Amino acid sequence: MKLSNNTTSEKMKSVRASCTNAPFGEKRASAMKHYYAAETAHTAKNDTKANKELEAAKYAHFCSIEHLAQ
């Protein structure tokens, strides 16, 4: 999932696709929670908060992938 040099809307599309394709479980739920918070912030035109939440969602998602690899 590439997030650098993208607009917030593009980041949201990328994170949403990654989160929805993640395996069900705690990490996916955490990633989706952050995604929905980013969606709310983006709707409120608060891109700084939206980007922070997208980074948190990305981190939660990658943690779930790393867990599967072990």
C-alpha positions, 0 to 999 in steps of 0.5 A: 500500500503506497501512501506517499505523495497522494491526496487524502482521497487517494489514500483513503481508497488505497487503505479501504481496499487493503482493509477490506481485503484483510483477514477477519479478526482483531487487527482488521477491526482495528484498521477499519475503526481507524479508517472510519475515523479518517472518513469522518475527519475527511468529511469534516474537511480535517485532512490532518486528522484523516491522514493520521487515522489512515496511517494508524489503519495502515499500521494495524493492517500491516501488523495483521499481515506480519502476524500471519507470516509468523 
